[in-house]
Amino acid sequence: MLGLASLLACRQHAEPIEAPPSAPPPCGGFDWPVGPPDASGYYDAQPFGGLEAHLGEDWNGNGGGDSDLGDPVFAIADGEVSSARHEGEGWGNVVRVVHRCGDGGEYESLYAHLDVIAVELGAPIGRGTPLGAIGTADGRYLAHLHLELRTRVGAPLGGGYGTSADHVAPSTFIAAHRP
C-alpha cells in the first residue's frame, strides 16, 4: 500500500494545466483514472449500465481482491476539485472534479471509495494529477475505484445504480476523447 508521501510523489506523472485546444478532444483530452495512460494493470469489474443499471465503473487491479488497495487514482482530465470529503457509508472518501471545456461543455468526474484524499477543495488540477488512493469505502467492499462521469455538474451523489440522463459511460467517453 502506498503512503500519502509516495502518492504525492506520483505527481511527476501529472501533466501541466493548459488551455483547452480549439478543436476536439474536449478539455484537453481524457485518460483512464488508474494505470496511466492506458489503464495497464487494471480492469473494469463492473461496467456502466448493464442489468443492474450501474451509473459508473468499478476499476480493480488485475491481481483481484485487495491487491490494488492504496494504488494511486488520477484525474481523467484537467479541471477543478469541486468536492473532496468523506460521504458516509457506502461511499467513503469521494473526490469530484469539474472539467470545463473550451466548447462550453462541462463534465464532472466522481472518484469514490478512496482510502485517502490527496487534493483540496477548489484546487486546479491537470490530467494525471493524483487525487487519492484506491480504498474500500471504510471496509464495506474489497478495494476498487468507483468512477462516474456526469454531464450535470453538482448532481446529487445518488446510490450508484439506477437510470440517469446525467451519466455517461466513462470508458466509452474516455476512449473517444483521448489526448
Secondary structure as GFF3:
##gff-version 3
##sequence-region A 1 179
A	DSSP	alpha_helix	4	9	.	.	.	ID=ss1
A	DSSP	three_ten_helix	10	13	.	.	.	ID=ss2
A	DSSP	three_ten_helix	26	28	.	.	.	ID=ss3
A	DSSP	pi_helix	35	39	.	.	.	ID=ss4
A	DSSP	beta_strand	42	46	.	.	.	ID=ss5
A	DSSP	beta_strand	57	61	.	.	.	ID=ss6
A	DSSP	beta_strand	72	74	.	.	.	ID=ss7
A	DSSP	beta_strand	79	86	.	.	.	ID=ss8
A	DSSP	beta_strand	93	100	.	.	.	ID=ss9
A	DSSP	beta_strand	106	117	.	.	.	ID=ss10
A	DSSP	beta_strand	124	125	.	.	.	ID=ss11
A	DSSP	beta_strand	130	134	.	.	.	ID=ss12
A	DSSP	beta_strand	145	150	.	.	.	ID=ss13
A	DSSP	beta_strand	167	168	.	.	.	ID=ss14
A	DSSP	alpha_helix	170	176	.	.	.	ID=ss15
###
